[in-house]
Amino acid sequence: MYSLERGELNLSVAEALLQLQDAEPTPAVLFSGSFQYEIAGELEGEKLQHLYQLLENGKPDLEAYREIVSERFLGVKKVEELVSVA
């Protein structure tokens, strides 16, 4: 678990097999994460508005997830250096 400015990031790491079309499966590492936020407000409308704000402003948290995975687990300093198969 990682404490971020607006909430907590729960990060999981698991073994996986990458299956590309007409190729042998390749061992891989699967990173997944979820963010836990406290929804402020007493009335349902206030809570819903706060939820919308969290979703609209989620880019910094996504960037933090990418930085944690790339720097702490993959040893890459810049996310742009990562190679994607997608």
N, CA, C and O atoms as CSV, one atom per row, in Angstrom:
chain,resi,resn,atom,element,x,y,z
A,1,MET,N,N,0.844,-1.166,0.000
A,1,MET,CA,C,0.000,0.000,0.000
A,1,MET,C,C,0.899,1.242,0.000
A,1,MET,O,O,1.912,1.292,0.699
A,2,TYR,N,N,0.510,2.237,-0.794
A,2,TYR,CA,C,1.226,3.498,-0.900
A,2,TYR,C,C,0.262,4.628,-0.547
A,2,TYR,O,O,-0.856,4.681,-1.059
A,3,SER,N,N,0.694,5.520,0.319
A,3,SER,CA,C,-0.117,6.683,0.673
A,3,SER,C,C,0.177,7.803,-0.307
A,3,SER,O,O,1.317,8.251,-0.434
A,4,LEU,N,N,-0.855,8.249,-0.993
A,4,LEU,CA,C,-0.739,9.357,-1.924
A,4,LEU,C,C,-1.444,10.566,-1.328
A,4,LEU,O,O,-2.084,10.461,-0.281
A,5,GLU,N,N,-1.332,11.692,-1.976
A,5,GLU,CA,C,-1.898,12.930,-1.452
A,5,GLU,C,C,-3.406,12.841,-1.235
A,5,GLU,O,O,-3.914,13.335,-0.229
A,6,ARG,N,N,-4.124,12.218,-2.164
A,6,ARG,CA,C,-5.591,12.201,-2.072
A,6,ARG,C,C,-6.172,10.873,-1.620
A,6,ARG,O,O,-7.386,10.770,-1.444
A,7,GLY,N,N,-5.347,9.855,-1.427
A,7,GLY,CA,C,-5.874,8.555,-1.018
A,7,GLY,C,C,-4.773,7.522,-0.992
A,7,GLY,O,O,-3.588,7.853,-1.022
A,8,GLU,N,N,-5.176,6.265,-0.936
A,8,GLU,CA,C,-4.219,5.165,-0.889
A,8,GLU,C,C,-4.239,4.373,-2.189
A,8,GLU,O,O,-5.278,4.212,-2.829
A,9,LEU,N,N,-3.063,3.886,-2.557
A,9,LEU,CA,C,-2.920,3.033,-3.729
A,9,LEU,C,C,-2.581,1.636,-3.240
A,9,LEU,O,O,-1.566,1.435,-2.573
A,10,ASN,N,N,-3.422,0.676,-3.568
A,10,ASN,CA,C,-3.146,-0.727,-3.290
A,10,ASN,C,C,-2.591,-1.334,-4.567
A,10,ASN,O,O,-3.257,-1.345,-5.602
A,11,LEU,N,N,-1.368,-1.839,-4.486
A,11,LEU,CA,C,-0.668,-2.343,-5.663
A,11,LEU,C,C,-0.454,-3.840,-5.523
A,11,LEU,O,O,-0.027,-4.321,-4.474
A,12,SER,N,N,-0.753,-4.575,-6.590
A,12,SER,CA,C,-0.550,-6.016,-6.628
A,12,SER,C,C,0.403,-6.362,-7.756
A,12,SER,O,O,0.389,-5.732,-8.814
A,13,VAL,N,N,1.228,-7.367,-7.521
A,13,VAL,CA,C,2.157,-7.866,-8.526
A,13,VAL,C,C,1.935,-9.366,-8.622
A,13,VAL,O,O,1.907,-10.059,-7.605
A,14,ALA,N,N,1.778,-9.872,-9.845
A,14,ALA,CA,C,1.515,-11.294,-10.034
A,14,ALA,C,C,2.234,-11.816,-11.273
A,14,ALA,O,O,2.523,-11.072,-12.211
A,15,GLU,N,N,2.512,-13.110,-11.247
A,15,GLU,CA,C,3.063,-13.767,-12.436
A,15,GLU,C,C,1.950,-13.924,-13.461
A,15,GLU,O,O,0.785,-14.102,-13.106
A,16,ALA,N,N,2.320,-13.858,-14.733
A,16,ALA,CA,C,1.341,-14.013,-15.803
A,16,ALA,C,C,2.015,-14.633,-17.014
A,16,ALA,O,O,3.241,-14.711,-17.092
A,17,LEU,N,N,1.201,-15.069,-17.949
A,17,LEU,CA,C,1.686,-15.540,-19.241
A,17,LEU,C,C,1.066,-14.663,-20.312
A,17,LEU,O,O,-0.151,-14.481,-20.357
A,18,LEU,N,N,1.910,-14.125,-21.168
A,18,LEU,CA,C,1.461,-13.277,-22.262
A,18,LEU,C,C,1.296,-14.153,-23.498
A,18,LEU,O,O,2.262,-14.742,-23.983
A,19,GLN,N,N,0.068,-14.236,-24.005
A,19,GLN,CA,C,-0.223,-15.073,-25.170
A,19,GLN,C,C,-0.500,-14.189,-26.369
A,19,GLN,O,O,-1.559,-13.570,-26.464
A,20,LEU,N,N,0.454,-14.133,-27.282
A,20,LEU,CA,C,0.257,-13.405,-28.527
A,20,LEU,C,C,-0.198,-14.393,-29.601
A,20,LEU,O,O,0.072,-15.590,-29.503
A,21,GLN,N,N,-0.867,-13.904,-30.593
A,21,GLN,CA,C,-1.415,-14.748,-31.649
A,21,GLN,C,C,-0.301,-15.558,-32.320
A,21,GLN,O,O,0.729,-15.002,-32.700
A,22,ASP,N,N,-0.507,-16.862,-32.464
A,22,ASP,CA,C,0.410,-17.778,-33.140
A,22,ASP,C,C,1.819,-17.785,-32.538
A,22,ASP,O,O,2.800,-17.950,-33.264
A,23,ALA,N,N,1.923,-17.607,-31.233
A,23,ALA,CA,C,3.231,-17.617,-30.577
A,23,ALA,C,C,3.127,-18.365,-29.253
A,23,ALA,O,O,2.048,-18.507,-28.677
A,24,GLU,N,N,4.266,-18.831,-28.798
A,24,GLU,CA,C,4.309,-19.504,-27.502
A,24,GLU,C,C,4.052,-18.486,-26.387
A,24,GLU,O,O,4.438,-17.324,-26.512
A,25,PRO,N,N,3.406,-18.910,-25.303
A,25,PRO,CA,C,3.207,-17.993,-24.171
A,25,PRO,C,C,4.555,-17.510,-23.616
A,25,PRO,O,O,5.515,-18.277,-23.544
A,26,THR,N,N,4.614,-16.257,-23.235
A,26,THR,CA,C,5.815,-15.647,-22.691
A,26,THR,C,C,5.567,-15.278,-21.237
A,26,THR,O,O,4.560,-14.641,-20.929
A,27,PRO,N,N,6.468,-15.666,-20.334
A,27,PRO,CA,C,6.303,-15.254,-18.932
A,27,PRO,C,C,6.304,-13.728,-18.822
A,27,PRO,O,O,7.054,-13.046,-19.520
A,28,ALA,N,N,5.463,-13.209,-17.947
A,28,ALA,CA,C,5.335,-11.765,-17.773
A,28,ALA,C,C,5.021,-11.457,-16.315
A,28,ALA,O,O,4.743,-12.356,-15.521
A,29,VAL,N,N,5.069,-10.211,-15.990
A,29,VAL,CA,C,4.695,-9.727,-14.667
A,29,VAL,C,C,3.497,-8.795,-14.851
A,29,VAL,O,O,3.521,-7.897,-15.692
A,30,LEU,N,N,2.454,-9.019,-14.058
A,30,LEU,CA,C,1.238,-8.221,-14.140
A,30,LEU,C,C,1.163,-7.295,-12.929
A,30,LEU,O,O,1.138,-7.753,-11.786
A,31,PHE,N,N,1.127,-5.996,-13.188
A,31,PHE,CA,C,0.961,-5.001,-12.137
A,31,PHE,C,C,-0.477,-4.510,-12.197
A,31,PHE,O,O,-0.976,-4.174,-13.271
A,32,SER,N,N,-1.139,-4.468,-11.059
A,32,SER,CA,C,-2.488,-3.898,-11.007
A,32,SER,C,C,-2.610,-3.072,-9.737
A,32,SER,O,O,-1.984,-3.362,-8.718
A,33,GLY,N,N,-3.418,-2.053,-9.824
A,33,GLY,CA,C,-3.575,-1.179,-8.678
A,33,GLY,C,C,-4.990,-0.666,-8.555
A,33,GLY,O,O,-5.734,-0.586,-9.533
A,34,SER,N,N,-5.341,-0.322,-7.339
A,34,SER,CA,C,-6.634,0.305,-7.089
A,34,SER,C,C,-6.433,1.442,-6.099
A,34,SER,O,O,-5.581,1.373,-5.213
A,35,PHE,N,N,-7.221,2.469,-6.264
A,35,PHE,CA,C,-7.133,3.642,-5.403
A,35,PHE,C,C,-8.306,3.642,-4.440
A,35,PHE,O,O,-9.441,3.348,-4.814
A,36,GLN,N,N,-8.009,3.975,-3.199
A,36,GLN,CA,C,-9.042,4.070,-2.179
A,36,GLN,C,C,-9.134,5.521,-1.730
A,36,GLN,O,O,-8.166,6.091,-1.227
A,37,TYR,N,N,-10.309,6.108,-1.919
A,37,TYR,CA,C,-10.541,7.493,-1.549
A,37,TYR,C,C,-11.683,7.563,-0.550
A,37,TYR,O,O,-12.580,6.720,-0.543
A,38,GLU,N,N,-11.631,8.578,0.288
A,38,GLU,CA,C,-12.756,8.855,1.164
A,38,GLU,C,C,-13.666,9.843,0.440
A,38,GLU,O,O,-13.214,10.890,-0.021
A,39,ILE,N,N,-14.944,9.504,0.345
A,39,ILE,CA,C,-15.916,10.365,-0.319
A,39,ILE,C,C,-16.502,11.308,0.737
A,39,ILE,O,O,-17.204,10.871,1.648
A,40,ALA,N,N,-16.208,12.599,0.604
A,40,ALA,CA,C,-16.661,13.593,1.572
A,40,ALA,C,C,-18.088,14.022,1.262
A,40,ALA,O,O,-18.550,13.940,0.123
A,41,GLY,N,N,-18.772,14.481,2.301
A,41,GLY,CA,C,-20.129,15.001,2.146
A,41,GLY,C,C,-21.111,14.220,2.994
A,41,GLY,O,O,-20.915,13.037,3.272
A,42,GLU,N,N,-22.174,14.904,3.403
A,42,GLU,CA,C,-23.200,14.259,4.221
A,42,GLU,C,C,-24.406,13.853,3.388
A,42,GLU,O,O,-25.019,12.814,3.633
A,43,LEU,N,N,-24.741,14.673,2.407
A,43,LEU,CA,C,-25.883,14.369,1.552
A,43,LEU,C,C,-25.429,13.597,0.318
A,43,LEU,O,O,-24.278,13.701,-0.105
A,44,GLU,N,N,-26.332,12.835,-0.243
A,44,GLU,CA,C,-26.009,12.013,-1.414
A,44,GLU,C,C,-25.476,12.864,-2.569
A,44,GLU,O,O,-24.520,12.473,-3.238
A,45,GLY,N,N,-26.086,14.017,-2.803
A,45,GLY,CA,C,-25.641,14.899,-3.878
A,45,GLY,C,C,-24.227,15.412,-3.655
A,45,GLY,O,O,-23.448,15.519,-4.602
A,46,GLU,N,N,-23.889,15.731,-2.405
A,46,GLU,CA,C,-22.538,16.195,-2.086
A,46,GLU,C,C,-21.516,15.090,-2.329
A,46,GLU,O,O,-20.438,15.335,-2.869
A,47,LYS,N,N,-21.866,13.881,-1.927
A,47,LYS,CA,C,-20.958,12.742,-2.126
A,47,LYS,C,C,-20.759,12.464,-3.609
A,47,LYS,O,O,-19.647,12.173,-4.049
A,48,LEU,N,N,-21.832,12.555,-4.369
A,48,LEU,CA,C,-21.746,12.320,-5.805
A,48,LEU,C,C,-20.875,13.390,-6.473
A,48,LEU,O,O,-20.068,13.074,-7.347
A,49,GLN,N,N,-21.033,14.637,-6.069
A,49,GLN,CA,C,-20.226,15.725,-6.620
A,49,GLN,C,C,-18.754,15.507,-6.285
A,49,GLN,O,O,-17.892,15.719,-7.137
A,50,HIS,N,N,-18.456,15.090,-5.061
A,50,HIS,CA,C,-17.069,14.823,-4.663
A,50,HIS,C,C,-16.500,13.661,-5.475
A,50,HIS,O,O,-15.336,13.700,-5.875
A,51,LEU,N,N,-17.301,12.637,-5.719
A,51,LEU,CA,C,-16.864,11.508,-6.533
A,51,LEU,C,C,-16.508,11.980,-7.947
A,51,LEU,O,O,-15.479,11.578,-8.489
A,52,TYR,N,N,-17.342,12.820,-8.543
A,52,TYR,CA,C,-17.048,13.355,-9.875
A,52,TYR,C,C,-15.737,14.132,-9.883
A,52,TYR,O,O,-14.959,14.025,-10.831
A,53,GLN,N,N,-15.488,14.914,-8.833
A,53,GLN,CA,C,-14.238,15.671,-8.742
A,53,GLN,C,C,-13.037,14.740,-8.654
A,53,GLN,O,O,-12.005,14.989,-9.276
A,54,LEU,N,N,-13.176,13.660,-7.875
A,54,LEU,CA,C,-12.088,12.689,-7.767
A,54,LEU,C,C,-11.779,12.065,-9.123
A,54,LEU,O,O,-10.614,11.912,-9.492
A,55,LEU,N,N,-12.816,11.708,-9.858
A,55,LEU,CA,C,-12.625,11.090,-11.173
A,55,LEU,C,C,-12.019,12.065,-12.173
A,55,LEU,O,O,-11.143,11.689,-12.952
A,56,GLU,N,N,-12.473,13.303,-12.158
A,56,GLU,CA,C,-11.955,14.310,-13.089
A,56,GLU,C,C,-10.492,14.645,-12.804
A,56,GLU,O,O,-9.742,14.980,-13.721
A,57,ASN,N,N,-10.088,14.558,-11.554
A,57,ASN,CA,C,-8.738,14.949,-11.162
A,57,ASN,C,C,-7.847,13.733,-10.877
A,57,ASN,O,O,-6.898,13.835,-10.101
A,58,GLY,N,N,-8.138,12.612,-11.484
A,58,GLY,CA,C,-7.409,11.383,-11.203
A,58,GLY,C,C,-6.084,11.229,-11.924
A,58,GLY,O,O,-5.332,10.302,-11.622
A,59,LYS,N,N,-5.777,12.100,-12.860
A,59,LYS,CA,C,-4.548,11.957,-13.639
A,59,LYS,C,C,-3.282,11.947,-12.774
A,59,LYS,O,O,-2.402,11.124,-13.024
A,60,PRO,N,N,-3.148,12.822,-11.770
A,60,PRO,CA,C,-1.934,12.770,-10.934
A,60,PRO,C,C,-1.753,11.425,-10.224
A,60,PRO,O,O,-0.626,10.958,-10.058
A,61,ASP,N,N,-2.848,10.809,-9.810
A,61,ASP,CA,C,-2.746,9.514,-9.138
A,61,ASP,C,C,-2.335,8.424,-10.116
A,61,ASP,O,O,-1.556,7.538,-9.765
A,62,LEU,N,N,-2.845,8.480,-11.325
A,62,LEU,CA,C,-2.443,7.526,-12.356
A,62,LEU,C,C,-0.963,7.687,-12.679
A,62,LEU,O,O,-0.251,6.700,-12.862
A,63,GLU,N,N,-0.503,8.929,-12.748
A,63,GLU,CA,C,0.923,9.176,-12.983
A,63,GLU,C,C,1.763,8.645,-11.829
A,63,GLU,O,O,2.846,8.106,-12.057
A,64,ALA,N,N,1.289,8.786,-10.597
A,64,ALA,CA,C,2.008,8.261,-9.434
A,64,ALA,C,C,2.111,6.740,-9.523
A,64,ALA,O,O,3.161,6.172,-9.221
A,65,TYR,N,N,1.029,6.076,-9.936
A,65,TYR,CA,C,1.044,4.618,-10.126
A,65,TYR,C,C,2.106,4.231,-11.148
A,65,TYR,O,O,2.897,3.318,-10.914
A,66,ARG,N,N,2.122,4.926,-12.278
A,66,ARG,CA,C,3.103,4.633,-13.326
A,66,ARG,C,C,4.533,4.833,-12.832
A,66,ARG,O,O,5.413,4.025,-13.127
A,67,GLU,N,N,4.762,5.902,-12.086
A,67,GLU,CA,C,6.099,6.167,-11.564
A,67,GLU,C,C,6.534,5.100,-10.563
A,67,GLU,O,O,7.681,4.653,-10.597
A,68,ILE,N,N,5.644,4.694,-9.686
A,68,ILE,CA,C,5.979,3.658,-8.697
A,68,ILE,C,C,6.365,2.368,-9.400
A,68,ILE,O,O,7.390,1.766,-9.077
A,69,VAL,N,N,5.557,1.939,-10.356
A,69,VAL,CA,C,5.850,0.688,-11.065
A,69,VAL,C,C,7.140,0.803,-11.861
A,69,VAL,O,O,7.991,-0.083,-11.788
A,70,SER,N,N,7.296,1.878,-12.616
A,70,SER,CA,C,8.465,1.979,-13.487
A,70,SER,C,C,9.753,2.176,-12.698
A,70,SER,O,O,10.758,1.535,-13.007
A,71,GLU,N,N,9.753,3.041,-11.692
A,71,GLU,CA,C,10.988,3.336,-10.968
A,71,GLU,C,C,11.327,2.293,-9.899
A,71,GLU,O,O,12.473,1.855,-9.806
A,72,ARG,N,N,10.350,1.899,-9.103
A,72,ARG,CA,C,10.638,1.008,-7.975
A,72,ARG,C,C,10.695,-0.462,-8.353
A,72,ARG,O,O,11.411,-1.237,-7.718
A,73,PHE,N,N,9.954,-0.853,-9.373
A,73,PHE,CA,C,9.919,-2.269,-9.741
A,73,PHE,C,C,10.709,-2.567,-11.010
A,73,PHE,O,O,11.344,-3.617,-11.107
A,74,LEU,N,N,10.677,-1.667,-11.975
A,74,LEU,CA,C,11.321,-1.927,-13.255
A,74,LEU,C,C,12.662,-1.216,-13.402
A,74,LEU,O,O,13.411,-1.507,-14.334
A,75,GLY,N,N,12.976,-0.297,-12.507
A,75,GLY,CA,C,14.246,0.410,-12.560
A,75,GLY,C,C,14.375,1.377,-13.713
A,75,GLY,O,O,15.487,1.683,-14.143
A,76,VAL,N,N,13.251,1.865,-14.223
A,76,VAL,CA,C,13.235,2.808,-15.338
A,76,VAL,C,C,12.915,4.186,-14.773
A,76,VAL,O,O,11.941,4.345,-14.037
A,77,LYS,N,N,13.727,5.181,-15.113
A,77,LYS,CA,C,13.523,6.522,-14.565
A,77,LYS,C,C,12.461,7.321,-15.303
A,77,LYS,O,O,11.801,8.166,-14.698
A,78,LYS,N,N,12.281,7.073,-16.597
A,78,LYS,CA,C,11.291,7.800,-17.385
A,78,LYS,C,C,10.273,6.819,-17.911
A,78,LYS,O,O,10.631,5.793,-18.489
A,79,VAL,N,N,9.002,7.128,-17.715
A,79,VAL,CA,C,7.932,6.241,-18.180
A,79,VAL,C,C,7.990,6.058,-19.696
A,79,VAL,O,O,7.600,5.009,-20.208
A,80,GLU,N,N,8.477,7.080,-20.421
A,80,GLU,CA,C,8.537,7.006,-21.881
A,80,GLU,C,C,9.485,5.900,-22.340
A,80,GLU,O,O,9.376,5.437,-23.475
A,81,GLU,N,N,10.417,5.465,-21.479
A,81,GLU,CA,C,11.371,4.435,-21.850
A,81,GLU,C,C,10.755,3.029,-21.825
A,81,GLU,O,O,11.342,2.086,-22.355
A,82,LEU,N,N,9.600,2.892,-21.225
A,82,LEU,CA,C,8.955,1.588,-21.130
A,82,LEU,C,C,8.488,1.138,-22.510
A,82,LEU,O,O,8.034,1.948,-23.318
A,83,VAL,N,N,8.602,-0.136,-22.763
A,83,VAL,CA,C,8.154,-0.715,-24.029
A,83,VAL,C,C,6.798,-1.345,-23.779
A,83,VAL,O,O,6.641,-2.114,-22.831
A,84,SER,N,N,5.822,-1.034,-24.607
A,84,SER,CA,C,4.491,-1.561,-24.469
A,84,SER,C,C,4.177,-2.493,-25.629
A,84,SER,O,O,4.557,-2.229,-26.770
A,85,VAL,N,N,3.468,-3.603,-25.325
A,85,VAL,CA,C,3.073,-4.524,-26.383
A,85,VAL,C,C,1.639,-4.251,-26.815
A,85,VAL,O,O,1.155,-4.861,-27.768
A,86,ALA,N,N,0.962,-3.354,-26.134
A,86,ALA,CA,C,-0.438,-3.057,-26.455
A,86,ALA,C,C,-0.541,-2.087,-27.606
A,86,ALA,O,O,-1.645,-1.725,-28.012
